[in-house]
Amino acid sequence: MATDIRTPSVKAAPPAPPTPADEAQWGRVTTPRTLLSRALSVPLALGFTVFLPVFVAAQSGDGQEDAAFWLQLVLTMYAGARLSAMVLTSRRKLLQGSFWLFVYMAMGVAPLAQAVLGRVPTPVVGPRSDLTLAIGLVLLGCTAFDVGVLLARHRPAGRAGGSQKEPRPVMAHRRRLQLLTAIAFVCSAAFIVKLGGPAVFFSSRQEIIAGIQDAGVSNGDGQAGQALLRGFGTVPALLAMLLYTRWLVTSTYARRKVSVIVTWAALIALNLVVNNPISNPRYWFLTVMFAMLFTLFPVSAAMYRVALSMAVVVALLVFPFADRFRYDEKNYKPVETTSFLEPMALKDYDQIGMFANTITFADSGPGHFYGRQLAGSVFFAVPRSVWPGKPRDTGVMVGQWMGTVNTNLSSPIWAELWLDFGPLGMGAGLLAIGYAAARVDRRYAKRATRRSPPGSLISVVVPLVAGYSFILLRGPLLQASGRVAIAAMCLALVATYRTDKNTTLR
């Protein structure tokens, strides 16, 4: 009888259901707010995939309805479907979401509007077939990215029991974070003084560029000097602010420490000067906003969906007009438009056209560079006096070949990889990017939670990379390399594997 009593009691014990906190560790919190945001995202997702592309394609204009037009429509709808999947996913996928947001707007909707109107912000100098090839290569690269994401799902088996040992998390060292904060204040203060005081940061980007030239770091080998000056003046301040924000969001101990709150407030004020939208390019301010948003709301699926969805609206209606502070009052010329499509056809979104121009440039004689452009980006800090044959920005090089007055042109990652390694190398590169993005997104979803330690570096690094990916994807890579290198040095300074109370954030 005793056996009969004990056996049912053991078998009848049900497994404990997962708690909301357990599900939060995997980025899968299911709450009424989450369900509501998901329901509201469904019509937006349908709009991304079908309604908006078809609406843009149906507008009247002077464009040709040829192979390039229809291929552009396919690319836009494909990117819209993938962005919709990112909006509706049960996990927050910051890197993949940023990739598809950029593709949808910069390589999809905007070029489709240009194809409809027959107008482009940058002239396409080659034959129409080069434009068709560029669109096809972008679509090929997007497919390769998705293949990389699928490959990332097959995780290697561990040594015992088929499970993989979880690597130790990288944490922020408390004393080194204080050192980084001190470095941030010193570098930003030097940047402010070098340009003539805080007032110039609230005038225009034209004034900032003039201040850099007057400071003597934009002559001769000026690109590297300018990148280092702006990088050290802005990146350490941003990283310190993000790390302190993460500390305050996740730690009651930090919220009770007056010194932590005062330091965070001072970093906010510093960033309002050196990282404000007036004195910085829009893509960099977008990086700041993305990083800050997902550091403040590390577990909110609703915020993630709203951010991706609203970013499309901002890119359509706000971004083309957000260069108000690029020039001073005398040189600013507002855009006069009668259609919401015209700003996308006249400004900013030249990525597809510049890829086509890069193809024409290579076909005109230089051919592929077999890694030379990438080497120039990796070793961006080497002065031309030491490396006389140092590559120029891809966008600048193609722009000079085209004979344009303004050579501050984009060179999307598709063009960079294709120019260096050809179509196979481009496909392999984007496959690797997709694989890496999926693996990092999975790890971020598991660790970027309120229950994870306040000093978890991945919780700050991934939102920062997600925001900066817009700059990396737009290109040129050489222009983007300076801030990447400085951010890597700052992260290496504060990173530690130690988890004792004397070193980590509490």
N, C-alpha and C positions, 0 to 999 in steps of 0.2 A: 504493500500500500504506500509505503514511503516513496518507493521508486515511481509509482504512478502519480504521486502528487508533485514530485520535483520535476519530472520530465516535461509535463505540459507548461510548468511555470517558466522553464528555460526557453522552450520553443515559442512561447507566446510573447516574449519580450520584443517589442518592435524596435527597429533602429530609430535613434533620436532624429527628428526632422532637423534640417539645417536651419539655423537661426539667421535673421537678417544680417547680423554681424559676420557670420560665416560666408554668406553669399556675397557680402560686400567685398570680401577678400578677393573674389574673382570678378568683381565689377558687374555683378548680376543682381543687384538689388531690385526687387519687384514690389513697388509700393503704389498706392493709388495715383500719386503724382507722376510716377514713371509711366504707368499705363495711360494716363491722360496725355502725357507728352508724346507717347508713341502713337496714340490715336490721332492727335493733331498733326503728326509728321506724315501720315499716310497720304493725305491730299497734296502735301508739299512734294512728296516723293513722286507721285504721279505727274505733278507739274514739272519736276526736273527732267523726267524721262521722256514725256510725250508733249504735254501742252506747251511749255515754253519753247522747245526747239521748233515745233510745228508752227507756233505763232510767229516766231522770228522768220522762219523760212517762207511764210505766207505773205510777208510784207512786200510792198512794191519797191523796186529799186532798179539800178542800172547793171546789176551783176549778171553773170552768165550762169545758166542752169546746165552746167556740163558735168563731167566726171568729178572734178574737184569740188563742185557744189554738193553733189549727192554724197560723196565720201565724207565731206565735212559734216553733213547732217547725220550720217551714221556714227561718226566719232562723237558728236555731241550727245546723241541719244545713248550711246554706250557708256560714256562718262557719267551721264545723268543716272543711268541704272546703277552704276557702281557707287556713286555718291549716295543714292537712295539707300543702298544696302548698308552704307556706313551710318546713315542717320538712324536706321531701324535696327541696327545690331544690338544684341543683348549685352555686349561688352564695349567699353570705350576703346576705340582704335584711333588714337590721335595721329600717328604717323600716316596710316593709310587714309584716314579721313582728310588730312591736309593735302596729300597727294591728289586725291580725286577732286577735292574742291578746286585746286589750282588747274587741273586738267579741264574740268567742266567749264570754268570761266575763261581762262586765258587761252586754252587750246580748243575750246568747244563753242560756247555761246558767242563770245566776242568775234572770233574769226567767221562764224556763221553770219553774224550781222554784217561784217565786212563783205562777205561773198554776196549777200543780198543787195547791199547798197552799191557795190562796185567801188568802194573807197577803202583805203588802208592808211594807217598812221605812218608807215615807212614804205617807200616804193619797193615793189617786187620787180627786180631788174631782169630776171631771166624769163625763159619761156613758161607758158602755162603748165607744161608737163612737169617742170621742176616743183611747182606748187602742189600739183597732184601727188607727186612722189613724196613730198614732205608730209602731207596729210596722211598718206598711207604708212609712212615710217612712224609717225606719231601713234597711229592705231596699232602698229606692230609692237611698238615699245610698251603701250598700255597692256596689250595681251601678254607680253613677256613679264611685266610686273605682276599680273594676276597668276601666271604660272609659278612665279617665285613664291607668292603667298600660299598657293596650294602645296608646294613642296615643303614649306615651313610647317605644315600640319603633321608631317611624318617625323616625329621626334625620335632620336636615337635611343635605343634601349640601354638601360644602365647595366652595371656589372652584376648586381644581385637582384633577383626577383623581378627583373624586367623594368625596374623603376630607376629613374635618373636622379642622382644626388643633386639636390638644389645647391647652387653655389652661394657662398657667403655674400650677403648684401654689402655694398659699398656705402659707407656712412660719411657724414660731414664731421670733421674734427672741430671741437668747440674752439680751442685756442687758435687754430689755423683760420677758422672763420672770422675770428676777431682780427687776425692779421690781414685777411683779405679785405675786410671792411675798412681797415686803416689804409690799405693800398688804394682802395676805391676812392676814398676821400682825397688822398694825395694826388692821384692821377686825374680825377675829374677837376680838382681845383687848379691843377697845372693847365689843363685843357681850357678851362674858363678864363684864366688869367692870360694865356697865350693868345686867345681870340679877342681880348679886350674887355672882359667882364660879362656878367650874367645877361645884360640887356640885349646883346647881340643874338642870344639864343631865342629871343622872342620877337625877332624882326622877320627874317626870311632865310631860306637856304642859300640864296645868292650872297647874303651878307656873311654867312658862315664860310662859304667857299672863298670869298674875298679875304676873310680873316686868316684862313689857312695859308693862302698865297702870301699874305703880308707876314705871316709867321716864318716864312722861308722853308717850308717843308713840302711845297708843291712845285718846285722847280727842277728841271732836268729829270731826275728819277723820282718824280713827284708822286706817282701812284702808290708806291710802297710807303713813302713817308706819310702821305695823307691817310692811308689805311691804318697805319700804326698809331698815329695821333688820335684819330677818331675812335679807333678800337679801344685803346687804353683809357680814353676819356669816357667811354660809355659802357663797355662790357663788364668790367669789374663791379661797377655800381649796380648794374642790372642783376648780376648773379648774386651779389650780397643781399639785395632787396628780396629776391625770390627765396633765398635760403632762410632769411629772417621771417618772411611771410609764412613759409611752410612751418617753421618752428612755432609761431604764434597760433596758427590754425590748429595744430595737432597737439599742443602741450599746454595744460593748465598751469604748469610750473612757469613757463615762459610768460604767460599772461599775467602772472603775479609779480614778475620781475620788472621793476621800473626801468632798470638799465636796458633791458631787451626792448621794451616798448619805446623808449626814447631813441635808441639806436635805429629801430625800424622807422620811426617817424622822420628822423634825419635822413635816412636813405630814401624815403619817399620824396622828401623835398629835393634832395640831390638829383633824383631821376626826373623830377618835374622840370629841372633845368636842362640837363644834358640829353635826356631821352624823350623830350616832348615832341608832338607832331609838327610843330612849326619849324624847328631847326633840323629835323631828320627826314629822310625819305619815307614815303608811306609804307613801303614794304618792311622797313625796320620797325616803325611804330606798330605795324601789324604783329611783328614778332613779339614786341613788348606786351601788347594786349593779350595775345594768345597765351603766352607764358604766364602772365599774371592771373588770367581767368582760370586756367586749369590748376594753378597752384592754390588759389583760393577755394576752389570747389573740386577737390580731388576725387570725390565719390559720386558726384551728381550726374546720373545718366540724363536727366532732364536738361541740365545745363549744357551737356555735350551735344545733345540733339538740337537745342535751340541755337547754339553757337554755329553749328554747321549750316543749319537752315537759314538763319539770319545773315550769315556771311554772304550767301548768294544775293540777297536783297541789297546788302551794302555794296557788293562788287558791281551790281547793276546800276544803282542809283546814286551812290555816294563816291565810290572810289575814283571814277573819272573826273570828278570835280574837286577831289581832295588835294590838289596841288596848288591851292590858293596861296600858300606861303612859299612856293618854290621861288618866286620872283618878288621884287619889291613893288611898291605901288606904281612906279613909273613904267616898269617893264611887264607888268601883269596884264594879260589879255584874256578876259573871260570868254568862254565858249558860248556862242549863240547857236541854239539848236531848236529844231521843231519836232524832233523825234527822239525817243529814249534810246534808239539804236545808234544815232550819230556819234555820241561821245565815245562809244566802244569802237567805232570805226575811225575816229580821228586821233585818239590818244591812247598811250600806254600799251595796249594789247597788240604787240607786233611780233609775238613769238612764232606763229606759223609762218608769217612772211619772212622773218629773219632766218628761219630754218631753210626755207626755199632759197633765199639769197646765199646761204652758206653752201648749199648744194651747187648752185651756179658758180660760186667762187671756186670751189674745189675742182669743178669740171673745166674751169677756164685755164687751169695749169698746175696749181700747187698740189692737187690730189689730197690724199689722206696724210696725216702727220704722225701717226703711229706712236702716240703717247707724248709727243712733244708739248702740246698744249696743257695736258694734265700735269706734266713735270713742272711747267711754269707756274701752275696754281699751287702745287705742293711746296715749291721752293720760292714762294712769292716774295719773301723777305730778302732774298739775295739781290744786292744792288746791281744795276746794269754796268757799273764800272768794273765789277768783278765778273759778271756774266754778260758780255756784250751782245750775245745772240739770244738773250732772254726773250721768250715769247710775249707778245702783247695780248691784251684781252681779245678774245675771239670776236666779240661784238665790235670792238674798236677796229680790229684788223679788217673785218668784212666791210664795216662802214667806210673806212678809208679807201678800200678797193672800189666801193660803190661811188665814191666822191661826194658823200653827204657832208653837210656842214656840222650837224650834230652827230657825233660818234658815240654818244652814250646810249647804245642800243643793246637790246637783250640778246642772249644766246642761250636758249633753253638747253637743259641737260641732254635732250635728244640730239641737238645739233653738236654739242660738245663731244659726246660719245661717238657720233657718226663721223665727225671730222677727224677724230683721232684713230678710230678702230673700224670704221665701215659699218654696214648694216648688221653683220653678225656680232661684232663687238658691242654695238649699241644694244642689241637684243639681250646679250649676255649681261651687260651692265645693268640694265633695267630689271632683269630677272633677279640679279643679286640684290638690288635695292628693294625689290618686293619681298624677297626672302628675309632680309634683315629687318625691314619694317614690321613684318608679321611677327617675327620672333620677339622683337623689342616690345611691340604692343601687347603681346601675351604676358610678358614678364611685368610690364607696367600695370596691367589690369590686376595682377595678383598682389602687387606690392604697394601701389599708390593708393592707400586707404588711410582712414583716420586712425586705425588700429596699428598701422605700421609705425616704426620709430620716427620721431620728428626729424632726425638727421638723415633719412633715406635720400640719397642723391638721385636715384632714378625718378623720384617723384617731382624733382625740379628739372632734371636734364631733359626728359622726354617732352614736357610741354614747351621747353625752350627750343628744342630741335624741331618740334612740330611747327612752331611759328617761323623759325628761320628757314624751314624747308621751302617756303615761298620764294625766298631770295635764291636759294641753291637751285631750285627748279627753273627759275627765270633766267639765271645766269647774268653775265659771264661768271665762271667759277673763279677766275683770278680776282675779281672785285670782291667776291664773297669770302675769300680765303683768310683775309686778315683777322676778321672777328672770330672765325672758327678757331684759328690757332691761339688767339688770346683767351678765348673761353676754355679751350683745352688746358692751357697752362693754369688758369684759375681753378679749374676743377681738380687738376692734379695736386695743387697746393692744399686743398681742403680735404681730399679723399683719404679715407682710412678704413681698414678692416676691423679695427679694434672696437669693441662694444662695451668697455668698462665705463663706469660712471664718471671717471675723471676726464674722459676724452669726448664722448658723444653728447649730443644735445639731449636734454631731459624735458 
